[in-house]
Amino acid sequence: VVNPAGGAERLLAAMGWLRAAQLALAAATAGIALVRSGVVPGGP
């Protein structure tokens, strides 16, 4: 039997990690875009 409270906590934790990964991906994409556009030196 799965504890509903534990399940909800796990679901919230998974959502939090997903959100963090999403933000990290967005930040990386923005950083790459800045480097590619020449705003930040040191890009390819």
C-alpha positions in Angstrom: 0.0 0.0 0.0 1.4 3.4 -1.0 1.2 6.2 1.5 -0.8 9.0 -0.3 1.1 11.6 1.7 4.5 10.1 0.6 3.2 9.8 -3.0 2.2 13.5 -3.0 5.6 14.5 -1.5 7.4 12.4 -4.2 5.3 14.0 -6.9 6.0 17.5 -5.6 9.7 16.7 -5.4 9.7 15.3 -9.0 7.9 18.4 -10.2 10.5 20.6 -8.4 13.4 18.7 -10.1 11.6 18.9 -13.4 11.2 22.7 -13.0 14.8 23.1 -12.0 16.0 21.1 -15.0 13.7 23.2 -17.2 15.2 26.4 -15.8 18.8 25.1 -16.2 18.1 24.1 -19.8 16.6 27.6 -20.5 19.6 29.3 -18.9 22.0 27.1 -20.9 20.1 27.9 -24.1 20.1 31.6 -23.4 23.9 31.5 -22.6 24.7 29.7 -25.8 22.5 32.2 -27.7 24.4 35.1 -26.1 27.8 33.6 -26.9 26.7 32.7 -30.5 25.4 36.3 -31.1 28.7 37.7 -29.9 27.3 39.5 -26.9 29.6 37.4 -24.7 33.2 36.8 -25.9 34.7 33.4 -26.0 32.3 31.5 -28.2 33.0 29.4 -31.3 
